[in-house]
Amino acid sequence: MPFINTKYSQEITQEQEEQLKTELGKAIAILGKSENWLMLGFEQNCTLYFAGEKSEKIAYVDVSLYGGASASSCNMMTKEICRIFQNVLGVPADKIYVKYTATDNWGWNGGNF
């Protein structure tokens, strides 16, 4: 039950969105999750500041998980997210924040797991 929501300072083309979807779909296995349950969201043209400056290319990636994942898995996932966003969108790794949130209550299809 993972959901990865991205806030990005620029526009994302349809091609880039497809690349992100594909790459994140593969990467989610690092956290022991499956693309079959992965939901993605992309918020474009967001106003984001880092260290007091409005960077041209900057991203905030929020990873929500049913259950959770180990610290080492999250560290590996952060590395992979930074690689993906740098390759697809040209965002430098030092302009990407990644946040992980785990929950025991996750609803789907009229009920909770």
C-alpha positions in Angstrom: 0.0 0.0 0.0 2.6 2.6 -0.8 1.8 6.1 -2.0 4.6 8.3 -3.4 3.6 11.9 -3.8 6.0 14.4 -5.4 6.0 18.1 -5.3 8.3 19.5 -8.0 9.2 23.1 -8.9 8.9 22.7 -12.7 6.6 21.2 -15.3 6.8 17.4 -15.8 6.3 16.3 -19.4 4.1 13.2 -20.1 7.3 11.3 -21.2 9.0 12.2 -17.9 6.0 11.2 -15.9 5.9 7.9 -17.6 9.7 7.4 -16.9 9.1 8.3 -13.2 6.2 5.9 -13.0 8.2 3.1 -14.5 11.3 3.7 -12.4 9.5 4.2 -9.1 7.4 1.1 -9.9 10.6 -0.9 -9.9 12.3 0.9 -7.0 9.4 0.3 -4.6 10.6 -3.3 -4.3 13.5 -2.0 -2.2 10.9 -1.3 0.6 9.4 -4.8 0.2 6.4 -3.4 -1.6 4.9 -4.2 -5.0 4.0 -1.9 -7.9 0.6 -3.7 -8.0 -0.4 -1.6 -5.0 1.7 1.5 -5.7 -0.1 4.9 -6.1 1.8 7.9 -7.4 1.0 11.6 -7.4 2.8 14.4 -9.2 2.3 18.1 -8.2 4.0 20.3 -10.7 5.1 23.9 -10.7 5.2 24.1 -6.9 6.8 27.0 -5.2 9.6 25.4 -3.1 12.4 27.0 -1.2 15.5 25.3 0.2 18.0 27.1 2.5 16.2 30.3 1.9 16.5 30.2 -1.9 14.0 29.4 -4.6 15.8 26.8 -6.6 15.0 26.2 -10.3 14.9 22.4 -9.9 13.9 21.1 -6.5 11.7 18.2 -5.3 10.0 17.0 -2.2 9.1 13.3 -2.3 6.7 11.9 0.3 6.6 8.1 0.7 3.7 6.7 2.7 3.7 3.1 3.6 1.2 0.6 5.1 3.3 -1.0 7.9 6.8 0.3 7.5 10.3 -0.4 6.3 13.7 -0.7 7.9 16.0 2.3 8.2 18.5 0.6 5.8 15.7 0.0 3.2 14.6 3.6 3.5 18.2 4.7 3.0 18.6 2.6 -0.1 15.2 3.9 -1.4 16.3 7.5 -0.9 19.5 6.9 -2.9 17.4 5.3 -5.7 14.8 8.2 -5.6 17.6 10.7 -5.9 19.1 8.8 -8.8 15.8 8.6 -10.6 14.9 12.3 -10.1 18.4 13.3 -11.2 18.3 11.2 -14.3 14.7 12.0 -15.4 14.2 15.6 -14.3 17.8 16.8 -13.7 17.2 17.6 -10.0 20.5 17.5 -8.1 20.4 15.1 -5.1 21.1 18.0 -2.7 17.8 19.6 -3.8 15.6 16.6 -3.0 14.0 15.9 0.3 12.5 12.5 0.9 10.1 11.8 3.8 8.8 8.4 4.9 5.6 7.9 6.8 4.4 4.5 8.1 0.9 3.7 9.2 -0.9 0.8 10.6 -4.3 2.0 9.3 -4.7 2.0 5.5 -8.1 1.9 3.8 -9.0 0.5 0.4 -12.1 -0.8 -1.3 -14.4 0.2 1.5 -12.4 -1.2 4.4 -9.0 -1.2 6.2 -6.2 -3.7 6.1 
